[in-house]
Amino acid sequence: MSEDSSRQRRGESSGDDNESFHGLFSPTEAERRAGVRGLRIEQEHLTPEQARRRYARRRQVLVSATIVFVIAFVVSASILGPRMGLFEVKDYHGDGNGKNVSITVSQGDSNASVGQRLEQKGVIANSEKFVDVMEDKASNKFIQPGTFELQEHMSSESAMNSLIGSGSAKHYVAISQNQRKDETFDALAKGTGISVDEFKALDNDPGQFGVPDKFTSLEGFLHPGEYRFDADASAKDVVQEMVDKTKKDLKNAGVKGDDRIFHVVTVASILEFEGTPKDYKGVAGAIENRIDNPDGETQGFLQSDATVAYGLGKKTYQISDEQKQDASNGYNTFANKGLPQGPIGSPASNAIKAAAHPEKNDYYYWVTVNLDTGETKFAKTYDEHQKNVDEYDQWCSEHEGKCV
């Protein structure tokens, strides 16, 4: 019998495909005699529960391996990413997110230093990108010194355009309350680069700015506040802007006429030195009582230390009896009745409103008994006032160096 016929017979006798499959790998009779045992294939039979458990184990192993891979990737990326600059925002897009940011550029600042300042303020994403843009698109232009209004999250090109655009540079100047004209001129000169002498020259002719003739200088009209003047603004432009703000405050307070304007501005300037904003109206009422009643408790004398100090060219709370008796000082309201010969500073809006609309009261005296808190006490008579002065003196003795 041939080998083929033998295999065929084994396949025909099985009667099913599985047996035929195994028969294909069974050795022939001759192979058995030669010791060949053939290939043994076993079929594993699993119950549904065993199959489910095996699938679950394999799935768990796959999930665990995936988690390990993800963690390893994140750790590697967090270490290598910043070094390679993978997550660094190179530039923003557009003209900003609407949140304003002030940037000041000083004389001699380089593009790199400006870029670093812009990045620190959140205006741009990357200072190096900003420098590249400046070199590529504005190589022949320079950022002028001044204060600029930009926005957060601007593209480097948009920030560059804002900084080198025509008329974009501003000079920032802050004028505080209680600041006299000479101090204001110094601050303006420092902030704008304009000579202080140019400002002082304008002080000789306040009428050119629409200031009433009763005012012999610009004192009282150099409105305090924050300013951003155009980089090419002249000294006259600067002063006019400040005067216009004071004139606007007077108009809003309903103050009209040269005499009334002189009265209100002068009283308002005194309020800035004699009280705190919450007491402005009360002090203004007491001042009016003194001026309107020359035969009253104070016989028409204002008796303000602040006005005497202004006439002396000093800033002090300590005025001697001799200084109070010097009538040649046109700002001495101890020796001269009524208002001083002019304002002693430039008042802000709240002081102008209080002077224009004083509180109706019966007080003739006031004194700030605590210079730290600004607590002010009022009195109708001199005896009452003297008790308040004693309280002030006690406070000064407990706070050495404060009452100078």
C-alpha beads as a LAMMPS data file, in Angstrom:
LAMMPS data file: protein, C-alpha beads

404 atoms
403 bonds

1 atom types
1 bond types

-500.0 500.0 xlo xhi
-500.0 500.0 ylo yhi
-500.0 500.0 zlo zhi

Masses

1 110.0

Atoms # bond

1 1 1 0.000 0.000 0.000
2 1 1 1.335 3.366 -0.994
3 1 1 1.873 6.268 1.537
4 1 1 -0.691 8.410 -0.283
5 1 1 -3.334 5.729 -0.216
6 1 1 -2.603 5.156 3.475
7 1 1 -3.111 8.898 4.311
8 1 1 -6.204 8.994 2.142
9 1 1 -7.686 6.037 3.918
10 1 1 -7.014 7.579 7.326
11 1 1 -8.698 10.766 6.206
12 1 1 -11.694 9.009 4.792
13 1 1 -12.197 6.920 7.888
14 1 1 -12.245 9.933 10.290
15 1 1 -15.416 11.406 8.962
16 1 1 -14.709 15.022 10.100
17 1 1 -12.445 17.937 9.217
18 1 1 -10.600 17.974 12.532
19 1 1 -9.446 14.407 12.164
20 1 1 -8.416 15.126 8.548
21 1 1 -6.347 18.116 9.774
22 1 1 -4.539 15.982 12.317
23 1 1 -4.098 13.279 9.719
24 1 1 -2.109 15.600 7.527
25 1 1 0.602 15.805 10.196
26 1 1 0.496 12.096 11.231
27 1 1 3.583 10.003 10.235
28 1 1 3.251 7.245 7.674
29 1 1 3.693 3.635 8.651
30 1 1 7.221 3.707 7.335
31 1 1 7.934 6.892 9.364
32 1 1 6.635 5.254 12.530
33 1 1 8.921 2.281 12.018
34 1 1 11.752 4.747 11.599
35 1 1 10.897 6.353 14.958
36 1 1 9.235 9.546 13.650
37 1 1 6.437 10.469 16.069
38 1 1 4.987 13.431 14.087
39 1 1 3.603 16.839 15.176
40 1 1 1.190 16.793 18.079
41 1 1 -1.406 19.560 18.155
42 1 1 -3.596 19.927 21.210
43 1 1 -6.720 22.029 21.214
44 1 1 -7.387 23.919 24.457
45 1 1 -10.967 23.858 25.629
46 1 1 -11.950 26.856 27.871
47 1 1 -15.167 27.493 29.677
48 1 1 -16.861 30.925 29.102
49 1 1 -15.812 32.015 32.617
50 1 1 -12.179 31.061 31.981
51 1 1 -12.207 32.931 28.686
52 1 1 -13.663 36.041 30.362
53 1 1 -11.006 36.013 33.067
54 1 1 -8.225 35.588 30.551
55 1 1 -9.563 38.536 28.499
56 1 1 -9.784 40.701 31.632
57 1 1 -6.182 39.885 32.614
58 1 1 -4.911 40.750 29.157
59 1 1 -6.878 44.009 29.137
60 1 1 -5.537 44.964 32.561
61 1 1 -1.984 44.330 31.447
62 1 1 -2.552 46.486 28.325
63 1 1 -4.057 49.370 30.344
64 1 1 -1.214 49.269 32.884
65 1 1 1.375 49.326 30.125
66 1 1 -0.366 52.277 28.486
67 1 1 -0.437 54.247 31.764
68 1 1 3.246 53.606 32.382
69 1 1 4.041 54.797 28.870
70 1 1 1.982 57.977 29.235
71 1 1 3.590 58.819 32.607
72 1 1 7.052 58.260 31.195
73 1 1 6.226 60.473 28.209
74 1 1 4.866 63.300 30.379
75 1 1 7.861 63.214 32.731
76 1 1 10.285 63.226 29.836
77 1 1 8.429 66.033 28.108
78 1 1 8.313 68.153 31.274
79 1 1 12.069 67.816 31.683
80 1 1 13.185 68.089 28.091
81 1 1 10.391 70.290 26.739
82 1 1 11.392 73.591 28.395
83 1 1 15.058 72.972 27.533
84 1 1 14.153 72.446 23.922
85 1 1 11.583 75.292 23.902
86 1 1 8.791 72.900 22.914
87 1 1 6.080 74.586 24.996
88 1 1 7.263 78.192 24.819
89 1 1 4.863 80.671 23.222
90 1 1 6.936 82.421 20.607
91 1 1 4.452 85.156 19.795
92 1 1 0.898 86.278 20.377
93 1 1 -1.458 87.190 17.567
94 1 1 -3.378 90.410 17.055
95 1 1 -3.487 93.767 18.814
96 1 1 -4.032 92.606 22.390
97 1 1 -6.728 91.357 24.735
98 1 1 -8.123 94.769 25.704
99 1 1 -6.326 95.074 29.064
100 1 1 -4.231 98.258 29.033
101 1 1 -0.610 98.290 30.158
102 1 1 1.618 101.366 30.573
103 1 1 5.210 100.982 29.444
104 1 1 7.835 103.650 30.045
105 1 1 10.857 103.865 27.754
106 1 1 13.801 105.842 29.090
107 1 1 16.557 107.590 27.209
108 1 1 19.186 105.054 26.136
109 1 1 17.011 101.942 26.474
110 1 1 17.937 99.247 23.948
111 1 1 15.449 97.164 21.978
112 1 1 16.435 94.191 24.132
113 1 1 15.709 95.998 27.415
114 1 1 12.399 97.280 26.059
115 1 1 11.532 93.773 24.910
116 1 1 12.283 92.334 28.346
117 1 1 10.074 94.969 29.955
118 1 1 7.265 94.186 27.506
119 1 1 7.557 90.459 28.235
120 1 1 7.557 91.024 32.011
121 1 1 4.398 93.122 31.715
122 1 1 2.685 90.444 29.610
123 1 1 2.491 92.624 26.504
124 1 1 4.459 90.229 24.300
125 1 1 5.228 86.531 24.584
126 1 1 8.950 86.549 23.861
127 1 1 11.476 89.380 24.057
128 1 1 13.864 87.712 21.600
129 1 1 11.096 87.515 19.019
130 1 1 10.401 91.212 19.579
131 1 1 14.050 92.100 18.971
132 1 1 14.049 90.017 15.776
133 1 1 10.936 91.836 14.532
134 1 1 12.462 95.230 15.355
135 1 1 15.652 94.375 13.480
136 1 1 13.760 92.948 10.519
137 1 1 11.033 95.564 10.093
138 1 1 12.212 98.704 11.899
139 1 1 15.977 98.662 11.493
140 1 1 16.124 102.384 10.687
141 1 1 13.659 103.539 13.348
142 1 1 14.000 104.101 17.070
143 1 1 11.651 103.977 20.041
144 1 1 11.408 107.474 21.459
145 1 1 11.556 107.928 25.252
146 1 1 8.161 108.316 26.879
147 1 1 5.217 106.392 28.315
148 1 1 3.165 104.206 26.010
149 1 1 -0.278 102.703 26.402
150 1 1 -0.287 99.143 25.075
151 1 1 -2.277 95.993 25.808
152 1 1 -1.569 92.536 27.091
153 1 1 -0.995 89.726 24.562
154 1 1 0.009 91.784 21.559
155 1 1 1.967 90.310 18.686
156 1 1 5.552 91.526 18.535
157 1 1 4.819 93.384 15.331
158 1 1 1.741 95.077 16.791
159 1 1 3.717 96.164 19.871
160 1 1 6.485 97.478 17.638
161 1 1 4.006 99.518 15.585
162 1 1 2.549 101.046 18.752
163 1 1 5.990 102.002 20.034
164 1 1 7.357 103.565 16.853
165 1 1 4.077 104.896 15.481
166 1 1 3.769 108.616 14.843
167 1 1 2.815 110.564 17.965
168 1 1 2.567 107.435 20.121
169 1 1 5.170 108.413 22.721
170 1 1 3.936 110.141 25.868
171 1 1 5.634 111.913 28.741
172 1 1 4.240 110.755 32.077
173 1 1 4.071 113.302 34.905
174 1 1 2.312 112.981 38.267
175 1 1 1.411 116.164 40.157
176 1 1 0.312 115.570 43.741
177 1 1 -2.032 117.634 45.853
178 1 1 -0.415 120.184 48.189
179 1 1 2.211 120.795 45.528
180 1 1 3.204 124.409 44.936
181 1 1 3.878 125.839 41.488
182 1 1 7.684 125.716 41.778
183 1 1 7.511 122.047 42.759
184 1 1 5.143 121.460 39.859
185 1 1 7.478 123.158 37.385
186 1 1 10.334 120.957 38.583
187 1 1 8.226 117.814 38.126
188 1 1 7.104 118.924 34.660
189 1 1 10.667 119.642 33.586
190 1 1 11.866 116.266 34.820
191 1 1 9.003 114.386 33.165
192 1 1 8.989 116.151 29.816
193 1 1 12.604 117.180 29.352
194 1 1 11.518 120.792 28.855
195 1 1 13.614 123.371 30.675
196 1 1 12.160 124.510 33.991
197 1 1 12.946 128.078 32.912
198 1 1 10.398 127.771 30.089
199 1 1 7.679 126.964 32.588
200 1 1 8.713 129.756 34.943
201 1 1 8.628 132.235 32.056
202 1 1 4.991 131.294 31.381
203 1 1 4.184 131.950 35.045
204 1 1 4.760 135.664 34.461
205 1 1 1.744 135.908 32.172
206 1 1 -1.094 133.681 33.450
207 1 1 -3.627 135.680 31.417
208 1 1 -2.497 133.993 28.188
209 1 1 -4.092 130.783 29.491
210 1 1 -7.422 132.412 30.321
211 1 1 -6.630 132.900 34.018
212 1 1 -8.491 135.922 35.547
213 1 1 -6.488 139.099 36.119
214 1 1 -6.805 138.856 39.922
215 1 1 -4.304 135.992 39.839
216 1 1 -0.723 137.210 39.693
217 1 1 0.678 133.783 38.783
218 1 1 -0.372 130.304 37.692
219 1 1 -0.607 129.189 41.309
220 1 1 -3.992 127.588 41.829
221 1 1 -4.481 126.546 38.186
222 1 1 -1.839 123.837 37.733
223 1 1 -4.304 121.033 38.349
224 1 1 -2.908 118.016 40.257
225 1 1 -3.201 114.538 38.772
226 1 1 -1.557 112.106 36.373
227 1 1 -0.681 113.363 32.904
228 1 1 0.559 111.768 29.699
229 1 1 1.684 114.622 27.509
230 1 1 2.545 114.123 23.849
231 1 1 6.284 113.801 23.366
232 1 1 6.332 116.850 21.107
233 1 1 4.160 119.002 23.402
234 1 1 5.576 122.461 24.214
235 1 1 5.698 123.998 27.681
236 1 1 2.701 126.124 26.748
237 1 1 0.762 123.060 25.603
238 1 1 1.481 121.354 28.910
239 1 1 0.409 124.310 31.047
240 1 1 -2.720 124.921 28.979
241 1 1 -3.870 121.331 29.510
242 1 1 -3.461 121.697 33.272
243 1 1 -5.208 125.076 33.422
244 1 1 -8.093 123.751 31.340
245 1 1 -8.703 120.977 33.864
246 1 1 -9.008 123.517 36.686
247 1 1 -11.327 125.690 34.602
248 1 1 -13.462 122.620 33.882
249 1 1 -13.723 121.868 37.626
250 1 1 -14.824 125.438 38.303
251 1 1 -17.463 125.223 35.598
252 1 1 -18.755 121.902 36.919
253 1 1 -19.004 123.444 40.403
254 1 1 -21.043 126.333 38.990
255 1 1 -18.392 128.955 39.745
256 1 1 -18.565 132.023 37.492
257 1 1 -17.060 135.523 37.502
258 1 1 -13.475 136.539 38.175
259 1 1 -14.032 137.525 41.825
260 1 1 -15.901 134.335 42.614
261 1 1 -13.267 132.225 40.857
262 1 1 -10.495 133.933 42.860
263 1 1 -12.372 133.295 46.112
264 1 1 -13.128 129.638 45.427
265 1 1 -9.675 128.707 44.104
266 1 1 -7.944 130.449 47.017
267 1 1 -10.153 128.836 49.658
268 1 1 -9.832 125.444 47.943
269 1 1 -6.030 125.718 48.013
270 1 1 -6.155 126.378 51.763
271 1 1 -8.418 123.370 52.320
272 1 1 -5.748 121.126 50.797
273 1 1 -3.386 122.070 53.654
274 1 1 -5.823 122.632 56.510
275 1 1 -7.867 119.437 56.443
276 1 1 -8.531 116.038 54.929
277 1 1 -11.077 115.497 52.127
278 1 1 -13.787 114.287 54.499
279 1 1 -13.511 117.596 56.424
280 1 1 -13.184 119.952 53.446
281 1 1 -16.780 121.140 53.580
282 1 1 -16.649 121.684 57.349
283 1 1 -13.403 123.668 57.177
284 1 1 -14.764 125.653 54.228
285 1 1 -17.809 126.567 56.336
286 1 1 -15.610 127.776 59.203
287 1 1 -13.507 129.850 56.787
288 1 1 -16.619 131.525 55.421
289 1 1 -17.787 132.274 58.971
290 1 1 -14.515 134.067 59.711
291 1 1 -14.571 136.089 56.483
292 1 1 -18.269 136.992 56.650
293 1 1 -18.196 138.085 60.300
294 1 1 -15.449 140.702 60.830
295 1 1 -16.916 141.488 64.220
296 1 1 -17.271 137.865 65.240
297 1 1 -15.166 135.504 67.307
298 1 1 -12.063 135.865 65.096
299 1 1 -12.679 139.471 63.939
300 1 1 -12.299 138.593 60.270
301 1 1 -8.857 136.996 60.540
302 1 1 -8.422 133.637 58.828
303 1 1 -5.397 132.726 60.994
304 1 1 -4.030 129.903 58.832
305 1 1 -0.519 128.632 59.516
306 1 1 -0.415 127.188 56.002
307 1 1 -0.843 130.598 54.354
308 1 1 1.873 132.169 56.491
309 1 1 4.236 129.312 55.649
310 1 1 3.569 129.804 51.934
311 1 1 4.491 133.485 52.204
312 1 1 7.695 132.476 53.981
313 1 1 8.549 130.009 51.219
314 1 1 8.469 127.102 53.670
315 1 1 6.415 124.023 54.394
316 1 1 6.026 123.810 58.154
317 1 1 3.475 123.626 60.946
318 1 1 5.665 125.672 63.263
319 1 1 5.026 129.422 62.880
320 1 1 6.525 131.780 65.450
321 1 1 4.621 134.681 67.051
322 1 1 6.955 137.106 65.343
323 1 1 6.164 135.599 61.934
324 1 1 2.442 135.793 62.675
325 1 1 2.752 139.520 63.390
326 1 1 4.523 140.352 60.113
327 1 1 1.875 142.150 58.042
328 1 1 4.314 142.600 55.143
329 1 1 3.764 138.952 54.313
330 1 1 0.815 139.159 51.937
331 1 1 -0.102 135.578 52.837
332 1 1 -0.085 136.234 56.591
333 1 1 -3.726 135.734 57.585
334 1 1 -2.935 136.429 61.247
335 1 1 -1.901 140.017 60.515
336 1 1 -4.160 140.641 57.493
337 1 1 -7.932 140.114 57.435
338 1 1 -9.693 138.061 54.811
339 1 1 -8.109 135.805 52.227
340 1 1 -4.390 135.866 51.407
341 1 1 -3.264 137.604 48.229
342 1 1 -3.638 134.419 46.214
343 1 1 -3.812 130.601 46.307
344 1 1 -1.126 128.652 48.135
345 1 1 -1.264 125.613 45.827
346 1 1 -3.325 124.073 43.051
347 1 1 -6.450 122.367 44.435
348 1 1 -8.038 119.177 43.150
349 1 1 -11.681 118.728 42.160
350 1 1 -13.011 117.754 45.613
351 1 1 -11.475 120.832 47.263
352 1 1 -12.943 123.111 44.580
353 1 1 -16.401 121.602 45.103
354 1 1 -16.151 122.032 48.869
355 1 1 -15.020 125.673 48.552
356 1 1 -17.853 126.383 46.100
357 1 1 -20.457 124.719 48.321
358 1 1 -19.271 124.955 51.964
359 1 1 -21.063 123.361 54.877
360 1 1 -23.342 125.645 56.855
361 1 1 -22.082 125.512 60.446
362 1 1 -21.359 127.700 63.491
363 1 1 -17.664 126.911 63.758
364 1 1 -14.829 129.417 63.762
365 1 1 -11.994 127.083 64.680
366 1 1 -10.584 123.800 63.504
367 1 1 -7.395 121.860 64.192
368 1 1 -6.109 118.498 63.004
369 1 1 -5.318 116.670 66.245
370 1 1 -3.787 113.580 64.618
371 1 1 -1.547 114.100 61.603
372 1 1 -1.476 110.375 60.819
373 1 1 -5.240 109.853 60.608
374 1 1 -6.150 113.438 59.685
375 1 1 -8.692 113.643 62.523
376 1 1 -9.918 117.228 62.688
377 1 1 -11.878 118.805 65.543
378 1 1 -14.057 121.920 65.284
379 1 1 -14.984 124.539 67.888
380 1 1 -17.268 127.550 68.142
381 1 1 -15.261 129.416 70.789
382 1 1 -11.612 130.018 71.493
383 1 1 -11.770 128.171 74.829
384 1 1 -13.147 125.076 73.136
385 1 1 -10.549 125.394 70.437
386 1 1 -7.723 125.663 72.970
387 1 1 -8.661 122.266 74.405
388 1 1 -8.352 120.805 70.904
389 1 1 -4.998 122.533 70.457
390 1 1 -3.802 120.954 73.719
391 1 1 -4.783 117.564 72.284
392 1 1 -2.776 118.349 69.158
393 1 1 0.246 119.380 71.262
394 1 1 -0.020 116.156 73.258
395 1 1 -0.070 114.120 70.051
396 1 1 3.002 115.959 68.782
397 1 1 4.883 115.304 72.007
398 1 1 4.157 111.567 71.602
399 1 1 5.194 111.517 67.946
400 1 1 8.536 113.217 67.773
401 1 1 9.454 114.646 64.388
402 1 1 5.907 114.598 63.000
403 1 1 4.935 118.191 63.802
404 1 1 7.668 120.130 62.072

Bonds

1 1 1 2
2 1 2 3
3 1 3 4
4 1 4 5
5 1 5 6
6 1 6 7
7 1 7 8
8 1 8 9
9 1 9 10
10 1 10 11
11 1 11 12
12 1 12 13
13 1 13 14
14 1 14 15
15 1 15 16
16 1 16 17
17 1 17 18
18 1 18 19
19 1 19 20
20 1 20 21
21 1 21 22
22 1 22 23
23 1 23 24
24 1 24 25
25 1 25 26
26 1 26 27
27 1 27 28
28 1 28 29
29 1 29 30
30 1 30 31
31 1 31 32
32 1 32 33
33 1 33 34
34 1 34 35
35 1 35 36
36 1 36 37
37 1 37 38
38 1 38 39
39 1 39 40
40 1 40 41
41 1 41 42
42 1 42 43
43 1 43 44
44 1 44 45
45 1 45 46
46 1 46 47
47 1 47 48
48 1 48 49
49 1 49 50
50 1 50 51
51 1 51 52
52 1 52 53
53 1 53 54
54 1 54 55
55 1 55 56
56 1 56 57
57 1 57 58
58 1 58 59
59 1 59 60
60 1 60 61
61 1 61 62
62 1 62 63
63 1 63 64
64 1 64 65
65 1 65 66
66 1 66 67
67 1 67 68
68 1 68 69
69 1 69 70
70 1 70 71
71 1 71 72
72 1 72 73
73 1 73 74
74 1 74 75
75 1 75 76
76 1 76 77
77 1 77 78
78 1 78 79
79 1 79 80
80 1 80 81
81 1 81 82
82 1 82 83
83 1 83 84
84 1 84 85
85 1 85 86
86 1 86 87
87 1 87 88
88 1 88 89
89 1 89 90
90 1 90 91
91 1 91 92
92 1 92 93
93 1 93 94
94 1 94 95
95 1 95 96
96 1 96 97
97 1 97 98
98 1 98 99
99 1 99 100
100 1 100 101
101 1 101 102
102 1 102 103
103 1 103 104
104 1 104 105
105 1 105 106
106 1 106 107
107 1 107 108
108 1 108 109
109 1 109 110
110 1 110 111
111 1 111 112
112 1 112 113
113 1 113 114
114 1 114 115
115 1 115 116
116 1 116 117
117 1 117 118
118 1 118 119
119 1 119 120
120 1 120 121
121 1 121 122
122 1 122 123
123 1 123 124
124 1 124 125
125 1 125 126
126 1 126 127
127 1 127 128
128 1 128 129
129 1 129 130
130 1 130 131
131 1 131 132
132 1 132 133
133 1 133 134
134 1 134 135
135 1 135 136
136 1 136 137
137 1 137 138
138 1 138 139
139 1 139 140
140 1 140 141
141 1 141 142
142 1 142 143
143 1 143 144
144 1 144 145
145 1 145 146
146 1 146 147
147 1 147 148
148 1 148 149
149 1 149 150
150 1 150 151
151 1 151 152
152 1 152 153
153 1 153 154
154 1 154 155
155 1 155 156
156 1 156 157
157 1 157 158
158 1 158 159
159 1 159 160
160 1 160 161
161 1 161 162
162 1 162 163
163 1 163 164
164 1 164 165
165 1 165 166
166 1 166 167
167 1 167 168
168 1 168 169
169 1 169 170
170 1 170 171
171 1 171 172
172 1 172 173
173 1 173 174
174 1 174 175
175 1 175 176
176 1 176 177
177 1 177 178
178 1 178 179
179 1 179 180
180 1 180 181
181 1 181 182
182 1 182 183
183 1 183 184
184 1 184 185
185 1 185 186
186 1 186 187
187 1 187 188
188 1 188 189
189 1 189 190
190 1 190 191
191 1 191 192
192 1 192 193
193 1 193 194
194 1 194 195
195 1 195 196
196 1 196 197
197 1 197 198
198 1 198 199
199 1 199 200
200 1 200 201
201 1 201 202
202 1 202 203
203 1 203 204
204 1 204 205
205 1 205 206
206 1 206 207
207 1 207 208
208 1 208 209
209 1 209 210
210 1 210 211
211 1 211 212
212 1 212 213
213 1 213 214
214 1 214 215
215 1 215 216
216 1 216 217
217 1 217 218
218 1 218 219
219 1 219 220
220 1 220 221
221 1 221 222
222 1 222 223
223 1 223 224
224 1 224 225
225 1 225 226
226 1 226 227
227 1 227 228
228 1 228 229
229 1 229 230
230 1 230 231
231 1 231 232
232 1 232 233
233 1 233 234
234 1 234 235
235 1 235 236
236 1 236 237
237 1 237 238
238 1 238 239
239 1 239 240
240 1 240 241
241 1 241 242
242 1 242 243
243 1 243 244
244 1 244 245
245 1 245 246
246 1 246 247
247 1 247 248
248 1 248 249
249 1 249 250
250 1 250 251
251 1 251 252
252 1 252 253
253 1 253 254
254 1 254 255
255 1 255 256
256 1 256 257
257 1 257 258
258 1 258 259
259 1 259 260
260 1 260 261
261 1 261 262
262 1 262 263
263 1 263 264
264 1 264 265
265 1 265 266
266 1 266 267
267 1 267 268
268 1 268 269
269 1 269 270
270 1 270 271
271 1 271 272
272 1 272 273
273 1 273 274
274 1 274 275
275 1 275 276
276 1 276 277
277 1 277 278
278 1 278 279
279 1 279 280
280 1 280 281
281 1 281 282
282 1 282 283
283 1 283 284
284 1 284 285
285 1 285 286
286 1 286 287
287 1 287 288
288 1 288 289
289 1 289 290
290 1 290 291
291 1 291 292
292 1 292 293
293 1 293 294
294 1 294 295
295 1 295 296
296 1 296 297
297 1 297 298
298 1 298 299
299 1 299 300
300 1 300 301
301 1 301 302
302 1 302 303
303 1 303 304
304 1 304 305
305 1 305 306
306 1 306 307
307 1 307 308
308 1 308 309
309 1 309 310
310 1 310 311
311 1 311 312
312 1 312 313
313 1 313 314
314 1 314 315
315 1 315 316
316 1 316 317
317 1 317 318
318 1 318 319
319 1 319 320
320 1 320 321
321 1 321 322
322 1 322 323
323 1 323 324
324 1 324 325
325 1 325 326
326 1 326 327
327 1 327 328
328 1 328 329
329 1 329 330
330 1 330 331
331 1 331 332
332 1 332 333
333 1 333 334
334 1 334 335
335 1 335 336
336 1 336 337
337 1 337 338
338 1 338 339
339 1 339 340
340 1 340 341
341 1 341 342
342 1 342 343
343 1 343 344
344 1 344 345
345 1 345 346
346 1 346 347
347 1 347 348
348 1 348 349
349 1 349 350
350 1 350 351
351 1 351 352
352 1 352 353
353 1 353 354
354 1 354 355
355 1 355 356
356 1 356 357
357 1 357 358
358 1 358 359
359 1 359 360
360 1 360 361
361 1 361 362
362 1 362 363
363 1 363 364
364 1 364 365
365 1 365 366
366 1 366 367
367 1 367 368
368 1 368 369
369 1 369 370
370 1 370 371
371 1 371 372
372 1 372 373
373 1 373 374
374 1 374 375
375 1 375 376
376 1 376 377
377 1 377 378
378 1 378 379
379 1 379 380
380 1 380 381
381 1 381 382
382 1 382 383
383 1 383 384
384 1 384 385
385 1 385 386
386 1 386 387
387 1 387 388
388 1 388 389
389 1 389 390
390 1 390 391
391 1 391 392
392 1 392 393
393 1 393 394
394 1 394 395
395 1 395 396
396 1 396 397
397 1 397 398
398 1 398 399
399 1 399 400
400 1 400 401
401 1 401 402
402 1 402 403
403 1 403 404
